[in-house]
Amino acid sequence: MREQLRLDLLYAGQFVAYCDHYEGEGDSRRLVRREVLGASTSLPELHGCLSRLSDEQQRGAIVSYIEPE
């Protein structure tokens, strides 16, 4: 929940690409950190930023639009 709130506060009104990193397995699995790979007010600009990353860095990336409050 903390990591989602951080995105909501820091990236309101932007498209954000991020990758979640977990620890543990099964019921003990928990989110350790959320790595922001890029952010932009323009989706094409964000895709341009992501295209410069390696395939490994792009794997597992999630792109979301963070609604402004």
N, C-alpha and C positions, 0 to 999 in steps of 0.2 A: 504494500500500500504506500509506503514511504517513497519508493522509486516512482510510482505513478504520480504522486503529488508533486514530486520534484519536476517531472516533465510538465505538468499542468502549470506550475509557477514560472518556470524558466523559458518555456517555449510556446506560450499561448499565442494562437493565431499563426502557427508555423507547421510545416510538414517536418517530421522528425524521423530519422532512421536510427534504430537502436538494436542492440543485441543483448539478450538476457543471459546471465551466467548463473548457473545453479550449483548447489552442493548437495550431496546425499542422493539417496535412491528411495523410490516408493513414497511411503507416508512421511519419511523424514526429509524429503527433498524440499529445499528452500532457496529462494532467490537471494544470491549473495550480492550481486551488483548489476546495474543496467548501464551498459556502455553506449553512449551516444556517438554514432558514427557520422552524423551530419544533420544540419537543420537549415531550413530555408522557407521563405514565404511563398516560393514558387516550386511546384512539383518537378517541372523539367530541370530546374537548377539543382535540386536535390539529387535527381537521377544522374546528372552530370558529375556531381561530387562522388556519388557511389560508384560510378563507372571507373573512377581513378583508383579504387581500392582493389586489392587482390581478390581472387575468387574465394579464397579462404575467409577473408574478412567479410565478403558479401554473403556468404553462406549463413543462413539463420537470421539474417537481418529482417527486421520488421519495420514497415513504414506506416506511420499514423499521422493524421491531422489532429492537432491539439486545439480544441475549440476555445476561443477566448471567452472569458466569463462576463 
